[in-house]
Amino acid sequence: MQLSSLEDLFIEELKDLYSAETQLTKALPKMAKAASSKELKAGFEKHLKQTEGHVERLEQICEELEVSPKGKKCKAMEGLIEEGSEVIEEDAEPEVKDAALIAAAQRVEHYEIAGYGCVRTYAKLLGHTSAMKLLQQTLDEEGDTDKTLTKLAEAINVEAEESDEEEEPPAKSKKKKAKRKVVRA
């Protein structure tokens, strides 16, 4: 498609987001299965339901615009999901893997927040009020998910660090704690 107008760009970006979201609906169950934290697993499952709603909203917007949401592959999401798959395959302590899963999920959320922020703005400029409202709703949900992941990370990252300390030889562990006390002072 030739991008000769903001409307063309808007439609192209909607298709990109549709591809991203449909790819994510396949990846989230795998991330939930790989998570050891009950809270993280539940968070991925909740976001899967939200993501399915995001797909429906994009389909609704495209229907109103009389365009198909299909026809484009979001290569960025494909890459982000591949990185998440690598995390799933890692041989890691459960808490460390959970921390890595959160990092992968937050990269996805930040990509989506950027994408939805742009298309929401395009919709506003182009006078697509209904689309703008639906896109804002999704943008808000993506932001909430990012905040939830941050809260989970605050606990899980500490657990990951503590599991690392448990595996270290006692002398090294004491030295590390002593250094940490100096840094905190």
Order of alpha helices (4+ residues) and beta strands (2+ residues): alpha-alpha-alpha-alpha-alpha-alpha
